[in-house]
């Protein structure tokens, strides 16, 4: 970990797979780089979560790990709705990393071409991936 890297206050995991959320949550906790980890099991729940957090005046997540294929609302549909959110919810300081088991080239291209997605990787993410995500977040906020 870079000595200038600061802890993130909040990370949101958006995935319908409980095992993946448990694994990523444990891995993230072990890095010691996050104060709070929240989970939403689909895009609808994630949008409701963001709205609720903003309404309470709490810190929005600095990092969102977003799956593609989920029931009710998948990752791409979430991104379409996220782009329409008011500026006080859709922060330029939020880094969205799309995680997926999808090997489809079209999914990868669609993700990397979305202005709200900072990176696309195949899951599961590793501790090293997460440390890179935190550094990427630090780079994004220092450029804004």
N, C-alpha and C positions, 0 to 999 in steps of 0.2 A: 504494500500500500504506500502510495506517495505520502510524504509527511504533510503536504499541504491539503490533502483530501479531508474534507469535513464530512461528518455523518449526515445522512439524509434523515429528514424528520419522518417521512412517510413514503412507503412503496405500496402500490396497488397491484396485486396479482389478479389477472382476469383470465380464468380458465375453468372449464367445467369438470376437469379431471381432479378429483380429490387427492390422489396419490401425487400428481405433479405439483399441486399447490403445497402439499405437506413437504415434499422433497425440496422444492425451491424455498419455502419458508424456513426450513431448518438450515439450508445452505446459506441463506442470506443472514440469518441470525448468527451463525458461526463466524461470519466475516466481521461482525461488530460494527458494521457501517450504517446501520439503520436503527432508528428509534422505534418505529411502528410499522408492522406489515398488516395490510388489510387484504381481504379476498372478496372478489365478486365472481359468481359462477357463470355469468354470461354478460353480453353487452348491455342488456336492459338493466341488470343489477348494477353494472359499473356506472352507467349514466345516472341512475338513482343515487348511488353512493356519492358521486361528484356533486350532484345538486344538494344533497343533504349536508355534506361537509362544508360546501360554500355557504349554505343558509345558516349554519351554526357559526360561521366565521373561523372555522378551524383551518389548519394548514392543508392545502391541497397536496396530493402526492407529487413528489418531484420526479418519480419514475413509475411508469406503468409498463408491466410486462403483459402483453396482450396475445392471446391465442387466436387462431383464425377460425377454426371450426368449433362452434358451440351451439347449443339449442337456443331457441327464442331469437337471439341476435348474435351473429358471429362477429369476428374482429373487423372485417371490412365494413359491415353495416354500422358497427360502433364508430368507426372512423368517420363515416359519412355524417352521423349525428353529432359527433364530437366537434367536427368542423363548424357546425351551426351553433354551438354553445356561445353564450356571451363571454366577452373577454375576461371577466373576473373569474370565470370557471376554466376556460380554455387558456391556460397560461403558456406563454412563450418559454417559460422556464421548466415546463414539464417535458421530460424525455420519454418517448414511447418506443419501446423495443417490441417488435413483433416476434413471437416465438411460435414455432409450429413444427409438427412432424411432416407437414406437407412437402413433398418433393416436386410439386408442380412448378415449372418455370414461370407460369402465368401468375401464381400466387406470389412468388418472390419478386417479380417485376412490378406487380401491382403494389406490393408493400413498399418497396424502395422508391417508387414514384409518388407515393403519398407524402405531401409536405409535412404531415404531422408525425411520420414514422422516421426515427433516427437510424434504425438498423433492423435487419431481419436475420434471425439465426434459427437453426434447427434446435429443438429442445430434446433433451433437457439441457438447461444452462448449467455451467460449472461455476465454482467459486471464482475462478479466474475471469470468466465471462462477467460475473456480477461486479467484480472489482473494476473491470473495464467500463461497465455501464455507469458506475458511480463516477469514475474519472470523466467519462463522456458528459455526464450531467454537469460536473464542475466546469468543463470546457464550454458548455452551452450557456450556463448562467454568467460566466465571466465575459462572454462575447455579447451579452444583451445589456 
